[in-house]
């Protein structure tokens, strides 16, 4: 399988992207407003403290009096209580907002993954997707709920400090703030470097997640091929790259933050030197200098926080780009607006408008290619009358699976058209077709839960008797009842607690319960034992009666009773006929059959 390469994002901080993400916070306007009001109050109180100190120094200390001290203490205590309550409200509100944002984004990502076409999963690794919907979304929700709000409120606090400083002493304010342009230039220089490095970190992290997934899923193959050492070496290279990239990002941050702190110290030193002289000359009071120094210190503290949050924002930018790119991924197979208006979509179907399906399938001059210059099917024509069984055989890569994927509309023809009951299937909804289609894979997939849950997976409204009847029809009930908990037996993740043959029988029962008009069997018996295959063959004979079916098989003994056998190759049909007719021709099918 070829995987989609990790996107190389090279843009600078994208304000529009973050505006789009902020929309998730704006969905919870009341909660967000409460958080902002709480932080504004906290910021206002922080700005008020130096003024309270100025009053205390100029009134109580300089005049050596305690008149009004009780009132001053009462006001100070009230201010502290208000600030503490607002801090609690902020922390609780931001935590709640983070969870809500994470929930909303994950919901939309999962919905998008449900809508994406089969081709997306055919080309995208599980680890790549998991890194987005788990770690990237977690990082984004934290940034939106905490860091972005902090940045906005830090700017508010800085503006308040600057206004207060100019109100106290204009000359001193200009001198102290002289270092800010230098600080801005340094921030711009470091911004691009830090952002590029964090993008690399996120890219490698996605590959590590994918390596873990493949290592776990392919553990048996790894052991049988004695690949442990090579896999470890490959993984070691990945983690070393991760360590180097993370280390470089940390080093850039380690250099950036001390520079910010150094410039902050210069600003404070200038305020002390110039302000001290003004105190000695009687230009300003000692209380004014004290509160000015407090503002200077408090001013550069949020600047340092903004610098740190900005670095985190640069880190999260890579995550934001990845998540938004997933949400913006276009579905390759979609229904037209006209079709949706009549028949609905996968989430709001209008089943009352669905026509009954008979099962007549026609390929008319169909071309198809995964890569534009390499056609898998060329001017492919085929008519399958309703209720007939068609077997597809041929060499690996000949196009057998492509044909059934086209029938199921997992892909669409790049040329020509496919008719279901005489109508181009693009004129009907995907859900209409796929609701009337049963698909049994070579490697059956079961979901965590009970055997009953898995049989009824496609029909949650199925009765107990219908579930049992489906199991009996495919000869699965015997092994089910032999289990300790019968139909309530837990199958484990992916059906790990059952054998491949047992899983296949359950998957057959699941499809039969859905009662489809068109069956697709893709190597459905190739990975099971002979005894189970005989059971499934008996089930197939019963189930496929009067249903249109497409059977892909390498075991030619399993398709001898098919109404028509097609030998696929060179982008089309090499031979066609019944089992005996093809043997009599002594051509490609004869060679395949005799070799087996």
PADOSE-294900 format. One record per residue (C-alpha): residue in three letters; x negated, y negated, z. Coordinates in steps of 0.001 Angstrom, whole numbers, plus 500000, padded with zeros to 6 digits. Layout:
alaXYZ;...
This chain:
unk500000500000500000;unk498707496555499131;unk499250493943501774;unk499887490246501408;unk496730488363502198;unk496707486021505164;unk497597482566503878;unk494755480086503853;unk496266476971505382;unk494093473913504812;unk496432471003505466;unk495853468495508225;unk498310468168511074;unk501670468153509340;unk504037465748511072;unk506988466936508997;unk506337470516510051;unk506411469544513726;unk509527467452513170;unk511151470571511806;unk510105472574514834;unk511324469810517168;unk514781470412515760;unk514851473577517864;unk514428471430520982;unk517050468943519755;unk519604471754519708;unk519557471451523485;unk520003467691523682;unk521296467509527265;unk518473469658528613;unk515866467745526599;unk517312464422527758;unk517130465563531374;unk513468466544530910;unk512576463215529303;unk514433461174531939;unk512633463123534676;unk509237462450533090;unk510038458771532508;unk510839458417536196;unk507609460235537113;unk505630457961534759;unk507344454835536104;unk506471455836539659;unk502842456486538646;unk502724452974537164;unk504334451584540337;unk501759453047542771;unk498894450599541914;unk501292447683542341;unk502274449002545763;unk498573449301546600;unk497972445724545413;unk500760444456547658;unk499407446418550621;unk495841445128550176;unk496771441491549493;unk499501441315552119;unk498549443619554970;unk494749443875554669;unk493783440417553415;unk496235438609555724;unk495627441055558581;unk499333441392559363;unk501809444233559788;unk504900442213559016;unk507139444221556705;unk505071447423557127;unk508157449499558029;unk509963448489554879;unk506838449153552798;unk506506452653554256;unk510207453370553646;unk509930452274550018;unk506777454366549529;unk508419457488551009;unk511509456989548862;unk509331456653545754;unk507432459865546620;unk510691461796547190;unk512156460580543896;unk508962461511542033;unk508858464973543631;unk512489465720542741;unk511952464579539170;unk508810466734538907;unk510810469770540018;unk513519468951537455;unk510896468647534718;unk509200471970535491;unk512487473863535710;unk513886472166532607;unk510759472696530495;unk510632476379531470;unk514282476795530472;unk513707474891527213;unk510709477073526344;unk512785480240526696;unk515651478803524649;unk513363477650521837;unk511606481013521770;unk514991482756521636;unk516247480574518771;unk513119480909516622;unk512911484674517156;unk516594484998516264;unk516034483128512997;unk512890485101512184;unk514664488404512801;unk517582487253510646;unk515126486272507907;unk513437489683508130;unk516860491308507699;unk517481489242504559;unk514071489673502936;unk513872491989499983;unk512347495469500069;unk509325494168498152;unk508300491994501112;unk507911495018503385;unk506281496914500562;unk503450494368500525;unk503266493104504113;unk501628494906507021;unk503535495469510266;unk500730493863512280;unk500943490730510154;unk504676490376510877;unk504343491263514568;unk501654488616515118;unk504081485988513831;unk507233486946515686;unk505543487607519031;unk502336485675519698;unk502865482807517228;unk506432482085518320;unk505441482317521986;unk502705479772521388;unk505046477427519517;unk507842477495522081;unk505318476680524808;unk503890473802522774;unk507289472287521989;unk508671472621525520;unk505571471424527373;unk502793469924525323;unk504721467781522846;unk506905466336525619;unk503750465720527657;unk502150463913524712;unk505186461682524172;unk505400460808527840;unk501632460260528085;unk501958457688525316;unk504784456067527292;unk502622455998530408;unk499653454559528485;unk501815451771527089;unk503101451034530605;unk499541450916531969;unk498331448611529197;unk501252446216529754;unk500539446178533507;unk496802445578532905;unk497472442617530610;unk499957441287533162;unk497244441419535860;unk494314440003533822;unk494149439546530044;unk490347439202529773;unk489670442249531914;unk492221444279529935;unk490542443456526588;unk487081444391527941;unk488271447690529439;unk490175448759526319;unk487218448044524007;unk486198451714524139;unk489528452972522716;unk488681452426518990;unk485493454457519491;unk487541457154521149;unk489985457195518207;unk487161457607515658;unk485653460530517576;unk489067462188517845;unk489506462001514052;unk486051463542513487;unk486676466473515810;unk490283467022514760;unk489598468615511380;unk486801470839512679;unk488828472149515614;unk491914472739513447;unk489950474712510844;unk488406476903513533;unk491697477673515237;unk493245478663511914;unk490451481168511494;unk491085482486515018;unk494787483062514283;unk493994484758510973;unk491583487208512611;unk494052487787515450;unk496681488910512933;unk494213491380511424;unk493377492733514894;unk497094493254515604;unk497389495123512319;unk494330497247513175;unk495894498215516524;unk499152499164514801;unk497433501289512151;unk495156502882514757;unk498152503960516844;unk500376505054513956;unk497532506867512207;unk496003508502515297;unk496512512041514010;unk494976511276510625;unk492052509574512323;unk491314512631514443;unk491728515179511665;unk489353513213509414;unk486963512525512310;unk487149508799511645;unk486946507644515278;unk483425506255515035;unk483995504495511696;unk487308503040512894;unk485585501785516039;unk482831500149513981;unk485390498475511705;unk487348497254514722;unk484146496102516397;unk483385493878513399;unk486865492351513646;unk486546491635517361;unk483047490230516909;unk484396487855514268;unk487171486932516694;unk484645486302519474;unk482457484126517256;unk485395482106515893;unk486920481644519350;unk483532480724520793;unk482959478077518147;unk486416476614518769;unk485698476558522516;unk482329474871521915;unk483956472129519847;unk486469471538522622;unk483664471647525199;unk481857468862523329;unk484966466816522624;unk486335466616526180;unk483101465377527873;unk482830462635525222;unk486329461493526132;unk485414461578529844;unk482181459650529227;unk484004456880527359;unk486573456771530147;unk483767456277532678;unk482339453423530577;unk485721451687530581;unk485992452041534367;unk482423450768534853;unk483127447694532725;unk486237446979534791;unk484237447248538033;unk481422445027536821;unk483499442238535290;unk486301442472537835;unk483891442485540768;unk482408439223539563;unk485877437694539231;unk486700438706542813;unk483515437056544078;unk484344433906542088;unk487885433848543458;unk489479434326540026;unk491429437412541124;unk492200438988544469;unk490673442202545729;unk494133443810545556;unk494374442903541859;unk490947444463541160;unk491900447578543107;unk495125448094541186;unk493330447271537904;unk490733449977538614;unk493591452366539420;unk495218451561536093;unk491904452020534297;unk491441455450535877;unk495067456430535290;unk494944455118531719;unk492074457319530646;unk493465460369532435;unk496480460657530074;unk494136459856527166;unk492060462886528189;unk495255464924528487;unk496389463770525046;unk492980464764523650;unk493348468201525241;unk496969468589524136;unk496009467437520669;unk493382470188520509;unk496078472667521599;unk498377471182518963;unk495705471816516360;unk495508475406517558;unk499288475763517428;unk499399474158513970;unk498105477424512536;unk500884479318514343;unk503456476777513186;unk502369477142509567;unk502585480924509773;unk506051480987511381;unk507480478362509030;unk506011480209506042;unk507914483317507190;unk511151481346507601;unk510588479780504158;unk509835483077502403;unk512243483438499523;unk514256486619499144;unk513420488131495772;unk516769489916495500;unk519722487610496141;unk523358487425495178;unk524495484449493146;unk526727481809494738;unk529590483008492586;unk529166486591493817;unk528938485487497463;unk532078483367497052;unk534062486427495912;unk532461489354497730;unk530686487705500700;unk527155488447501840;unk525515491012504130;unk526642489185507279;unk530083487935506247;unk531381490473503713;unk534750490029502052;unk535541493732501822;unk539131493055500825;unk537755491909497444;unk535431494876496943;unk536420497076493995;unk536327500849494560;unk533135502491493322;unk533290505527491078;unk529558506138490677;unk528898505802486933;unk525322504472486485;unk523787503122483261;unk520306501767482514;unk520374499559479387;unk517000498649477872;unk515464498253481329;unk511926496921481735;unk510229496726485092;unk506790495811486390;unk505335495171489829;unk502505493254488145;unk503585491177485087;unk501037492655482692;unk501599496297483768;unk505024497704482875;unk506152500750484840;unk509337501146482750;unk509642500066479119;unk512999499869477330;unk514355502548479665;unk517837503849478830;unk519864506327480850;unk523535507075481442;unk524561509073484506;unk528280509917484548;unk530015509755487899;unk529622512914489960;unk526565514218488079;unk523232515096489653;unk520044513808488016;unk516633515134488962;unk513486513084488307;unk510137514824487994;unk506738513777486756;unk503242512912487819;unk502540510618490762;unk502927507006489677;unk505062507863486658;unk507955505691487879;unk510329508106489631;unk510568506099492849;unk510796502908490803;unk513936504229489107;unk515708505018492357;unk514581501708493904;unk516176499988490924;unk519355502036491342;unk519516500974495009;unk518759497363493976;unk515751497196496265;unk514200495763493129;unk515874494349490017;unk514947494896486363;unk512535492387484873;unk514293493050481564;unk517570494665480566;unk520309495488483067;unk521776498232485222;unk525514498875485164;unk527548500430487959;unk530951501569486667;unk530316499541483509;unk529537496246485312;unk526100494667485780;unk525385495312489438;unk524158491723489829;unk527780490681489344;unk528636492458492600;unk527177492010496074;unk524183493986497308;unk526182495092500331;unk528949496486498128;unk526438498720496323;unk524331499732499301;unk527401500452501461;unk528347503086498905;unk524881504587498664;unk523148507222500782;unk519343507301500828;unk517304510153502324;unk513548509592502470;unk510648512005502442;unk509654510826505918;unk512908510344507852;unk513051507501510343;unk515042507798513550;unk515673504961515973;unk515136505103519713;unk518265506485521343;unk520234509703521297;unk520914512137518472;unk524539510926518507;unk523392507294518149;unk521232508161515154;unk523915510140513323;unk526402507309513868;unk523855504592513053;unk525554503644509792;unk529090504008511177;unk529422502780514723;unk533181503387514630;unk532772507117513890;unk534692509472516163;unk533059512282518097;unk534645514851515802;unk533372513081512685;unk529844513057514116;unk530006516760514914;unk531480517556511488;unk528628515748509749;unk526092517671511815;unk527795520988511047;unk527899520212507341;unk524093519971507175;unk523583522908509591;unk522105520614512251;unk524510521398515078;unk522809524682515949;unk519504523065516928;unk521313520055518489;unk523339522220520871;unk520175524156521708;unk518769520974523235;unk519273520499526980;unk521395517374526518;unk522908518302523160;unk524049515237521228;unk522862513051524123;unk519235514153523638;unk516853511205523448;unk514844511361520216;unk512046509001521313;unk510482506209519277;unk510674507123515601;unk512134510527516565;unk508802511701517997;unk510477514306520243;unk511892516219517273;unk510248518152514465;unk510140516729510942;unk512769519221509794;unk515090518348512677;unk514703514640511938;unk515475515282508297;unk518664517181509164;unk519787514291511378;unk519050511806508617;unk521170513931506253;unk524009513975508777;unk523695510200509135;unk524042509680505398;unk526909512143505072;unk528842510397507839;unk528665507174505796;unk530386509059502928;unk528567507354500014;unk529509507733496342;unk525877507689495185;unk523169509820496789;unk519435509270496494;unk517095511998497713;unk513458510899497535;unk511289513971498169;unk513753514810500944;unk512571518425501316;unk508851518126500619;unk507697517782504233;unk509743520527505882;unk509422524256506296;unk511003526801503955;unk513726527853506393;unk514851524261507011;unk514644523591503277;unk517100526406502669;unk519490524883505190;unk519159521490503513;unk519609523036500050;unk522884524547501232;unk523882521146502613;unk522915519415499374;unk525049521793497315;unk528055520991499497;unk527438517286499959;unk526548516309496405;unk529619517923494916;unk531525515300492872;unk529031512580493914;unk526496510853491676;unk523023511801492844;unk519415511016492002;unk516893513558493238;unk513133513055493191;unk511300516295493861;unk507888517841493464;unk509219521248494506;unk510900522106491225;unk512681525067492784;unk514923522593494632;unk516325520984491456;unk517121524003489273;unk520859523463489717;unk520810519773488775;unk523101518751485905;unk520206516995484161;unk516456516993484738;unk514335514094483455;unk510572514279483059;unk509318510710483597;unk506085509350482161;unk504571506599479999;unk507255504167481116;unk510179506284479973;unk511704509741479582;unk509399512402478119;unk511861515288478281;unk515436515823479404;unk517727518795479797;unk518831521468482218;unk516326523668484009;unk516650526493481485;unk516645524199478461;unk513395522568479557;unk511776525923480232;unk512721527050476756;unk511066523961475255;unk507778524958476908;unk506699521343477183;unk505753519100480108;unk508394520526482466;unk507409524080481587;unk503796523286482460;unk504770521716485783;unk507038524610486688;unk504623527387485777;unk501761525680487639;unk503886525741490776;
